[in-house]
Amino acid sequence: MPFVLNRWLSEPFMFAMLAIFLACTLVILLQKLRQRREGSPFFWCLVGLALAVIGLVASHYPYLVPDVMTLHAAASTTRTLEFMLFAISGLLPLMLGYNVYQYYVFRGKLKSKH
């Protein structure tokens, strides 16, 4: 896409740093996988995913649908956004509490008998 190429060429330092960080994350992820660590590969996979999403959003900003719809055109009204803020802030503690309960119930490692 010419728009993305122009965006990358207009700010080469930012996108080069993002690519370097993503490559470093991949190298660290592979090292942690070889070391057979428990939680480290998952963490570094999440970091890599976050960096990839940041790069994708930065490449297409301000478009949500490339060359069709901008971020500002897709936004809802202020009243709708306020309603969603209050609805989510009320439900989020309930969802997090349920996830904590799930982790507590299913804690421990599974042992293989084979």
DSSP file (Angstrom, degrees, kcal/mol; ACC not computed):
  #  RESIDUE AA STRUCTURE BP1 BP2  ACC     N-H-->O    O-->H-N    N-H-->O    O-->H-N    TCO  KAPPA ALPHA  PHI   PSI    X-CA   Y-CA   Z-CA
    1    1 A M     >        0   0    0      0, 0.0     4,-2.0     0, 0.0     3,-0.2   0.000 360.0 360.0 360.0 127.6    0.0    0.0    0.0
    2    2 A P  H  >  +     0   0    0      0, 0.0     4,-2.6     0, 0.0     5,-0.2   0.843 360.0  58.8 -63.7 -32.8    1.5    3.3   -1.0
    3    3 A F  H  > S+     0   0    0      2,-0.2     4,-2.0     1,-0.2     5,-0.1   0.922 108.1  44.8 -63.1 -43.4    0.0    5.1    2.0
    4    4 A V  H  > S+     0   0    0      2,-0.2     4,-2.6     1,-0.2    -1,-0.2   0.908 112.8  51.2 -67.5 -41.8    1.9    2.8    4.4
    5    5 A L  H  X S+     0   0    0     -4,-2.0     4,-2.3     1,-0.2    -2,-0.2   0.919 110.9  48.2 -61.5 -43.6    5.1    3.0    2.5
    6    6 A N  H  X S+     0   0    0     -4,-2.6     4,-1.7     1,-0.2    -1,-0.2   0.886 110.9  51.8 -63.1 -38.1    4.9    6.8    2.5
    7    7 A R  H  X S+     0   0    0     -4,-2.0     4,-1.3    -5,-0.2    -2,-0.2   0.926 111.0  46.6 -63.9 -45.0    4.2    6.7    6.3
    8    8 A W  H  < S+     0   0    0     -4,-2.6     7,-0.2     1,-0.2    -2,-0.2   0.873 114.3  47.7 -66.3 -36.7    7.2    4.5    6.9
    9    9 A L  H  < S+     0   0    0     -4,-2.3    -1,-0.2     1,-0.2    -2,-0.2   0.757 106.9  57.1 -76.9 -23.0    9.5    6.8    4.7
   10   10 A S  H  < S+     0   0    0     -4,-1.7    -1,-0.2     1,-0.3    -2,-0.2   0.801 122.3  24.6 -76.8 -27.9    8.2   10.0    6.4
   11   11 A E  S  X S+     0   0    0     -4,-1.3     4,-1.7    -5,-0.1    -1,-0.3  -0.565  72.2 157.8-132.7  69.9    9.3    8.8    9.9
   12   12 A P  H  > S+     0   0    0      0, 0.0     4,-2.4     0, 0.0     5,-0.2   0.844  70.6  56.6 -68.2 -33.2   12.1    6.2    9.3
   13   13 A F  H  > S+     0   0    0      2,-0.2     4,-2.5     1,-0.2     5,-0.2   0.940 107.8  47.2 -64.4 -46.3   13.6    6.5   12.8
   14   14 A M  H  > S+     0   0    0      1,-0.2     4,-2.1     2,-0.2    -1,-0.2   0.928 116.7  42.6 -62.0 -45.9   10.4    5.7   14.6
   15   15 A F  H  X S+     0   0    0     -4,-1.7     4,-2.2    -7,-0.2    -1,-0.2   0.831 112.5  53.7 -73.3 -30.8    9.6    2.6   12.4
   16   16 A A  H  X S+     0   0    0     -4,-2.4     4,-2.4    -5,-0.2    -1,-0.2   0.919 110.0  47.8 -66.5 -42.6   13.3    1.5   12.4
   17   17 A M  H  X S+     0   0    0     -4,-2.5     4,-2.7     2,-0.2    -2,-0.2   0.906 111.1  51.2 -63.4 -41.1   13.3    1.5   16.3
   18   18 A L  H  X S+     0   0    0     -4,-2.1     4,-2.1     1,-0.2    -2,-0.2   0.911 111.1  47.6 -62.1 -42.9   10.0   -0.3   16.3
   19   19 A A  H  X S+     0   0    0     -4,-2.2     4,-2.3     2,-0.2    -2,-0.2   0.884 112.0  50.0 -65.9 -39.0   11.4   -3.0   14.0
   20   20 A I  H  X S+     0   0    0     -4,-2.4     4,-2.6     2,-0.2    -2,-0.2   0.923 110.9  49.0 -65.8 -44.3   14.6   -3.3   16.1
   21   21 A F  H  X S+     0   0    0     -4,-2.7     4,-2.2     1,-0.2    -2,-0.2   0.899 111.7  49.6 -61.2 -40.3   12.5   -3.7   19.3
   22   22 A L  H  X S+     0   0    0     -4,-2.1     4,-2.0     2,-0.2    -1,-0.2   0.896 111.2  48.8 -66.6 -40.2   10.4   -6.4   17.6
   23   23 A A  H  X S+     0   0    0     -4,-2.3     4,-2.2     2,-0.2    -2,-0.2   0.903 111.4  49.8 -66.1 -40.9   13.5   -8.2   16.4
   24   24 A C  H  X S+     0   0    0     -4,-2.6     4,-2.6     1,-0.2    -2,-0.2   0.893 109.0  52.7 -63.8 -39.2   15.1   -8.1   19.9
   25   25 A T  H  X S+     0   0    0     -4,-2.2     4,-2.5     1,-0.2    -1,-0.2   0.908 108.6  50.1 -62.1 -41.8   11.8   -9.4   21.4
   26   26 A L  H  X S+     0   0    0     -4,-2.0     4,-2.3     2,-0.2    -2,-0.2   0.904 110.6  49.3 -63.4 -42.2   11.9  -12.3   18.9
   27   27 A V  H  X S+     0   0    0     -4,-2.2     4,-2.1     2,-0.2    -2,-0.2   0.929 112.9  46.8 -63.5 -45.3   15.5  -13.1   19.8
   28   28 A I  H  X S+     0   0    0     -4,-2.6     4,-2.5     1,-0.2    -2,-0.2   0.904 110.6  53.6 -63.4 -40.8   14.7  -13.0   23.6
   29   29 A L  H  X S+     0   0    0     -4,-2.5     4,-2.0     1,-0.2    -2,-0.2   0.922 108.9  48.3 -59.1 -45.3   11.6  -15.2   23.0
   30   30 A L  H  X S+     0   0    0     -4,-2.3     4,-1.9     1,-0.2    -1,-0.2   0.879 110.8  51.2 -65.5 -37.3   13.7  -17.8   21.2
   31   31 A Q  H  X S+     0   0    0     -4,-2.1     4,-1.8     2,-0.2    -2,-0.2   0.924 110.4  48.5 -63.1 -44.6   16.3  -17.8   24.0
   32   32 A K  H  <>S+     0   0    0     -4,-2.5     5,-1.8     1,-0.2     4,-0.4   0.844 109.1  53.6 -66.5 -33.2   13.6  -18.3   26.7
   33   33 A L  H ><5S+     0   0    0     -4,-2.0     3,-0.8    -5,-0.2    -1,-0.2   0.901 108.7  49.0 -67.0 -39.6   12.1  -21.1   24.7
   34   34 A R  H 3<5S+     0   0    0     -4,-1.9    -2,-0.2     1,-0.2    -1,-0.2   0.845 109.3  52.7 -66.6 -33.0   15.4  -22.9   24.5
   35   35 A Q  T 3<5S-     0   0    0     -4,-1.8    -1,-0.2    -5,-0.1    -2,-0.2   0.551 106.7-131.6 -78.8  -7.0   15.9  -22.4   28.3
   36   36 A R  T < 5 +     0   0    0     -3,-0.8    -3,-0.2    -4,-0.4     2,-0.1   0.905  39.5 177.1  55.0  47.4   12.4  -24.0   28.8
   37   37 A R      < -     0   0    0     -5,-1.8    -1,-0.1     1,-0.1    -2,-0.0  -0.422  29.4-133.2 -75.0 156.7   11.3  -21.2   31.2
   38   38 A E  S    S+     0   0    0     -2,-0.1     4,-0.3     2,-0.1    -1,-0.1   0.984  90.0   5.4 -77.2 -61.7    7.7  -21.4   32.5
   39   39 A G  S  > S+     0   0    0      2,-0.1     4,-2.0     1,-0.1     5,-0.2   0.642 108.3  83.1-103.3 -16.5    6.3  -17.9   32.0
   40   40 A S  H  > S+     0   0    0      1,-0.2     4,-2.6     2,-0.2     5,-0.3   0.900  89.2  51.5 -60.8 -45.8    8.9  -15.9   30.2
   41   41 A P  H  > S+     0   0    0      0, 0.0     4,-2.0     0, 0.0    -1,-0.2   0.903 110.2  50.7 -60.1 -38.1    8.1  -17.1   26.6
   42   42 A F  H  > S+     0   0    0     -4,-0.3     4,-2.0     2,-0.2    -2,-0.2   0.927 111.2  48.5 -63.3 -44.1    4.4  -16.1   27.2
   43   43 A F  H  X S+     0   0    0     -4,-2.0     4,-2.2     1,-0.2    -1,-0.2   0.930 113.1  46.4 -60.9 -46.8    5.4  -12.7   28.4
   44   44 A W  H  X S+     0   0    0     -4,-2.6     4,-2.2     1,-0.2    -1,-0.2   0.806 109.4  54.9 -70.5 -27.9    7.8  -12.1   25.5
   45   45 A C  H  X S+     0   0    0     -4,-2.0     4,-2.3    -5,-0.3    -1,-0.2   0.901 108.9  48.5 -67.3 -40.6    5.1  -13.3   23.0
   46   46 A L  H  X S+     0   0    0     -4,-2.0     4,-2.6     2,-0.2    -2,-0.2   0.893 110.6  50.8 -65.2 -39.9    2.7  -10.7   24.5
   47   47 A V  H  X S+     0   0    0     -4,-2.2     4,-2.5     2,-0.2    -2,-0.2   0.925 111.2  48.5 -63.0 -44.3    5.4   -8.0   24.2
   48   48 A G  H  X S+     0   0    0     -4,-2.2     4,-2.3     2,-0.2    -2,-0.2   0.898 111.5  49.7 -62.5 -40.9    6.0   -9.0   20.5
   49   49 A L  H  X S+     0   0    0     -4,-2.3     4,-2.4     2,-0.2    -2,-0.2   0.917 110.6  49.9 -63.7 -43.5    2.2   -8.9   19.8
   50   50 A A  H  X S+     0   0    0     -4,-2.6     4,-2.5     1,-0.2    -2,-0.2   0.915 111.7  48.4 -62.4 -42.8    1.9   -5.5   21.4
   51   51 A L  H  X S+     0   0    0     -4,-2.5     4,-2.4     2,-0.2    -1,-0.2   0.893 111.1  50.6 -64.7 -39.0    4.8   -4.1   19.4
   52   52 A A  H  X S+     0   0    0     -4,-2.3     4,-2.2     2,-0.2    -2,-0.2   0.908 111.7  47.3 -65.1 -41.1    3.3   -5.6   16.2
   53   53 A V  H  X S+     0   0    0     -4,-2.4     4,-2.7     2,-0.2     5,-0.2   0.906 111.0  51.6 -66.8 -41.0   -0.1   -4.0   16.9
   54   54 A I  H  X S+     0   0    0     -4,-2.5     4,-2.7     1,-0.2    -2,-0.2   0.917 111.2  48.7 -60.5 -42.8    1.5   -0.7   17.7
   55   55 A G  H  X S+     0   0    0     -4,-2.4     4,-1.9     2,-0.2    -2,-0.2   0.891 111.6  49.0 -64.3 -39.6    3.4   -0.8   14.4
   56   56 A L  H  X S+     0   0    0     -4,-2.2     4,-1.5     2,-0.2    -2,-0.2   0.926 114.2  44.6 -65.8 -45.1    0.2   -1.7   12.5
   57   57 A V  H  X S+     0   0    0     -4,-2.7     4,-1.5     1,-0.2     3,-0.2   0.920 113.9  49.8 -65.9 -43.1   -1.8    1.1   14.0
   58   58 A A  H  < S+     0   0    0     -4,-2.7    -1,-0.2    -5,-0.2    -2,-0.2   0.842 109.0  53.6 -65.3 -32.0    1.1    3.6   13.6
   59   59 A S  H  < S+     0   0    0     -4,-1.9    -1,-0.2    -5,-0.2    -2,-0.2   0.839 118.4  33.5 -70.2 -32.7    1.4    2.6    9.9
   60   60 A H  H >< S+     0   0    0     -4,-1.5     3,-2.8    -3,-0.2    -2,-0.2   0.517  90.3 163.1-103.1  -6.6   -2.3    3.2    9.1
   61   61 A Y  T 3<  +     0   0    0     -4,-1.5     3,-0.1     1,-0.3     9,-0.1  -0.288  64.8  19.9 -56.0 135.8   -3.0    6.1   11.4
   62   62 A P  T 3  S+     0   0    0      0, 0.0     9,-2.9     0, 0.0     2,-0.3  -0.904 112.9  82.3 -94.2  14.9   -5.5    8.0   11.1
   63   63 A Y  E <   -A   70   0A   0     -3,-2.8     7,-0.3     7,-0.3    -3,-0.1  -0.656  42.3-179.5 -88.7 136.2   -7.3    5.3    9.1
   64   64 A L  E    S+     0   0A   0      5,-2.9     6,-0.2     1,-0.4    -1,-0.2   0.819  93.0  30.8 -89.8 -46.6   -9.1    2.4   10.6
   65   65 A V  E >> S-A   69   0A   0      4,-1.4     3,-2.5    -5,-0.0     4,-1.9  -0.968 113.1-105.6-107.5 114.2  -10.1    1.0    7.2
   66   66 A P  T 34 S-     0   0    0      0, 0.0     4,-0.1     0, 0.0    -5,-0.1  -0.096  93.3 -10.4 -52.0 128.2   -7.2    2.0    4.9
   67   67 A D  T 34 S+     0   0    0     -7,-0.2     3,-0.1     1,-0.1    -7,-0.0   0.566 132.9  65.3  62.2  13.5   -8.1    4.9    2.6
   68   68 A V  T <4 S+     0   0    0     -3,-2.5     2,-0.4     1,-0.3    -1,-0.1   0.680  99.5  22.7-124.3 -56.5  -11.8    4.6    3.5
   69   69 A M  E  <  -A   65   0A   0     -4,-1.9    -5,-2.9     5,-0.0    -4,-1.4  -0.971  62.6-149.4-129.3 127.6  -12.6    5.5    7.2
   70   70 A T  E  >  -A   63   0A   0     -2,-0.4     4,-1.4    -7,-0.3    -7,-0.3  -0.416  30.9-109.3 -86.7 167.3  -10.6    7.6    9.6
   71   71 A L  H  > S+     0   0    0     -9,-2.9     4,-0.7     1,-0.2     3,-0.1   0.883 119.1  49.9 -61.1 -40.9  -10.5    7.1   13.4
   72   72 A H  H  4 S+     0   0    0    -10,-0.2     3,-0.3     1,-0.2    -1,-0.2   0.831 108.4  52.0 -72.0 -32.4  -12.5   10.3   13.9
   73   73 A A  H  4 S+     0   0    0      1,-0.2    -1,-0.2     0, 0.0    -2,-0.2   0.781 110.0  50.2 -73.1 -26.0  -15.2    9.3   11.4
   74   74 A A  H  < S+     0   0    0     -4,-1.4    -1,-0.2    -3,-0.1    -2,-0.2   0.607  87.1 107.9 -87.4 -12.4  -15.7    5.9   13.1
   75   75 A A     <  -     0   0    0     -4,-0.7     3,-0.1    -3,-0.3     2,-0.0  -0.334  66.0-128.0 -69.6 146.5  -16.0    7.3   16.7
   76   76 A S        -     0   0    0      1,-0.2    -1,-0.1     2,-0.1    -2,-0.0  -0.219  39.3 -74.5 -81.1 178.0  -19.4    7.2   18.4
   77   77 A T     >  -     0   0    0      1,-0.1     4,-2.1    -2,-0.0    -1,-0.2  -0.290  43.4-109.9 -70.6 162.2  -21.1   10.2   20.0
   78   78 A T  H  > S+     0   0    0      1,-0.2     4,-2.4     2,-0.2     5,-0.2   0.883 117.9  54.9 -61.2 -40.1  -19.8   11.5   23.3
   79   79 A R  H  > S+     0   0    0      1,-0.2     4,-2.1     2,-0.2    -1,-0.2   0.896 108.4  48.0 -63.0 -41.0  -23.0   10.2   25.1
   80   80 A T  H  > S+     0   0    0      2,-0.2     4,-2.4     1,-0.2    -1,-0.2   0.912 111.5  49.9 -65.8 -42.9  -22.5    6.7   23.8
   81   81 A L  H  X S+     0   0    0     -4,-2.1     4,-2.0     1,-0.2    -2,-0.2   0.885 110.2  50.7 -64.4 -38.4  -18.8    6.7   24.8
   82   82 A E  H  X S+     0   0    0     -4,-2.4     4,-2.1     2,-0.2    -1,-0.2   0.915 109.7  50.6 -64.7 -42.5  -19.7    7.9   28.3
   83   83 A F  H  X S+     0   0    0     -4,-2.1     4,-2.5     1,-0.2    -2,-0.2   0.926 111.1  48.4 -60.4 -44.9  -22.4    5.2   28.7
   84   84 A M  H  X S+     0   0    0     -4,-2.4     4,-2.8     1,-0.2     5,-0.3   0.869 108.2  55.4 -64.7 -36.2  -19.8    2.5   27.6
   85   85 A L  H  X S+     0   0    0     -4,-2.0     4,-2.2     1,-0.2    -1,-0.2   0.936 112.5  41.5 -60.9 -46.5  -17.3    3.9   30.1
   86   86 A F  H  X S+     0   0    0     -4,-2.1     4,-1.2     2,-0.2    -2,-0.2   0.881 115.4  50.4 -70.7 -37.6  -19.7    3.5   33.0
   87   87 A A  H  X S+     0   0    0     -4,-2.5     4,-1.8    -5,-0.2    -2,-0.2   0.931 114.7  42.9 -66.1 -45.1  -21.0    0.1   31.8
   88   88 A I  H  X S+     0   0    0     -4,-2.8     4,-2.8     1,-0.2    -2,-0.2   0.885 110.1  55.7 -70.2 -37.6  -17.5   -1.3   31.4
   89   89 A S  H  < S+     0   0    0     -4,-2.2    -1,-0.2    -5,-0.3    -2,-0.2   0.783 111.2  46.5 -67.1 -23.5  -16.2    0.2   34.7
   90   90 A G  H  < S+     0   0    0     -4,-1.2     4,-0.5    -3,-0.2    -1,-0.2   0.835 119.0  38.6 -82.1 -34.4  -19.1   -1.6   36.4
   91   91 A L  H  X S+     0   0    0     -4,-1.8     4,-2.4     1,-0.1     5,-0.2   0.742  99.8  74.4 -88.4 -24.8  -18.6   -4.9   34.7
   92   92 A L  H  X S+     0   0    0     -4,-2.8     4,-2.8     1,-0.2     5,-0.3   0.914  95.0  49.4 -59.9 -46.6  -14.8   -5.0   34.7
   93   93 A P  H  > S+     0   0    0      0, 0.0     4,-2.4     0, 0.0    -1,-0.2   0.891 111.5  51.4 -59.9 -36.2  -14.3   -5.8   38.4
   94   94 A L  H  > S+     0   0    0     -4,-0.5     4,-2.0     2,-0.2    -2,-0.2   0.922 112.1  45.6 -64.1 -44.5  -16.9   -8.6   38.1
   95   95 A M  H  X S+     0   0    0     -4,-2.4     4,-2.1     2,-0.2    -1,-0.2   0.915 114.1  48.1 -66.0 -43.2  -15.0  -10.1   35.1
   96   96 A L  H  X S+     0   0    0     -4,-2.8     4,-2.3     1,-0.2    -2,-0.2   0.900 110.5  52.1 -65.0 -39.9  -11.6   -9.8   36.8
   97   97 A G  H  X S+     0   0    0     -4,-2.4     4,-2.2    -5,-0.3    -1,-0.2   0.898 108.9  50.3 -62.0 -40.7  -13.0  -11.3   40.0
   98   98 A Y  H  X S+     0   0    0     -4,-2.0     4,-2.3     2,-0.2    -1,-0.2   0.890 109.9  50.5 -65.2 -39.4  -14.3  -14.3   38.1
   99   99 A N  H  X S+     0   0    0     -4,-2.1     4,-2.5     2,-0.2    -2,-0.2   0.899 109.2  50.8 -65.6 -39.8  -11.0  -14.8   36.3
  100  100 A V  H  X S+     0   0    0     -4,-2.3     4,-2.1     1,-0.2    -2,-0.2   0.918 110.4  50.3 -61.6 -42.7   -9.2  -14.7   39.7
  101  101 A Y  H  X S+     0   0    0     -4,-2.2     4,-2.5     2,-0.2    -2,-0.2   0.909 109.6  51.0 -61.2 -42.7  -11.6  -17.3   41.0
  102  102 A Q  H  X S+     0   0    0     -4,-2.3     4,-2.5     1,-0.2    -2,-0.2   0.927 110.4  48.1 -61.4 -45.5  -11.0  -19.5   37.9
  103  103 A Y  H  < S+     0   0    0     -4,-2.5    -1,-0.2     1,-0.2    -2,-0.2   0.867 112.0  50.7 -63.7 -35.3   -7.2  -19.4   38.4
  104  104 A Y  H >< S+     0   0    0     -4,-2.1     3,-1.0    -5,-0.2    -2,-0.2   0.924 112.5  45.4 -67.7 -44.2   -7.7  -20.2   42.1
  105  105 A V  H 3< S+     0   0    0     -4,-2.5    -2,-0.2     1,-0.2    -1,-0.2   0.902 120.3  39.1 -66.4 -42.0   -9.9  -23.2   41.3
  106  106 A F  T 3< S+     0   0    0     -4,-2.5    -1,-0.2    -5,-0.2    -2,-0.2   0.001  86.9 137.7-100.2  28.9   -7.7  -24.6   38.5
  107  107 A R    <   +     0   0    0     -3,-1.0    -3,-0.1    -5,-0.1     2,-0.0  -0.253  37.4  53.4 -71.4 162.6   -4.3  -23.8   40.1
  108  108 A G  S    S-     0   0    0      2,-0.1     2,-0.3     0, 0.0     0, 0.0  -0.060  85.6 -74.8  96.2 160.6   -1.4  -26.3   40.0
  109  109 A K        -     0   0    0     -2,-0.0     2,-0.5     1,-0.0    -2,-0.0  -0.642  39.3-116.8 -95.9 151.1    0.3  -28.1   37.3
  110  110 A L        -     0   0    0     -2,-0.3     2,-0.5     1,-0.0    -2,-0.1  -0.733  28.0-146.8 -85.0 129.2   -1.1  -31.1   35.4
  111  111 A K        -     0   0    0     -2,-0.5     2,-0.4     2,-0.0    -1,-0.0  -0.838   6.2-140.3-100.4 132.9    1.1  -34.2   35.9
  112  112 A S        -     0   0    0     -2,-0.5    -2,-0.0     1,-0.1     0, 0.0  -0.767   7.0-161.8 -91.6 134.7    1.4  -36.7   33.1
  113  113 A K              0   0    0     -2,-0.4    -1,-0.1     1,-0.2    -2,-0.0   0.484 360.0 360.0 -91.0  -4.6    1.3  -40.4   34.0
  114  114 A H              0   0    0      0, 0.0    -1,-0.2     0, 0.0    -2,-0.0   0.430 360.0 360.0 -98.8 360.0    2.9  -41.5   30.7
